[in-house]
C-alpha cells in the first residue's frame, strides 16, 4: 500500500505464492530512497514467510509421525488429519473423565444435542 507506485503496479496483480516469491527475490541496488527501502522491507518479510512455512512443514511432519504412533486408528478415520488428530488427542489426554460415554465425547467436541421440546408447556405462568 505504501510502496512506490512502480513497485505496487509490478506486484499488485500477483496471487499469494508468486507475490511472496517475487518479493523474496529482489536485491536493492542502493540502500537509499523509497524504492530500495520498500524492496528491502518486502524481501525481509517474504523470506520470513518462507522460513515460517518451512518450519510449519517440519513440525507438521513430526506431528504426523506422533499422531500415527499414538493412535493409528484415529488417523485412519475418514476426515481426521494431522491437525484434527492432534487436537483430539491433546483434549483427550487432559480430560479422560469426559470420555466415559458418547455424550461426554460430544460435549468435549462441542456437538452435544440440544434438548428438543414438543412445544407444550405445563405450569407456565
Protein Blocks (a to p, Z undefined) as FASTA:
>chain_A
ZZcfklmmmmmmpcfklmmmmmmmpccfblgdjklmmmmmmmmmmmmmmmmmmmmmmmmm
mmmmmmmmmmmmlmmpghiafklmmmmmmmmmmmmmmmmbfklmmmmnopaccdddehia
ghiZZ
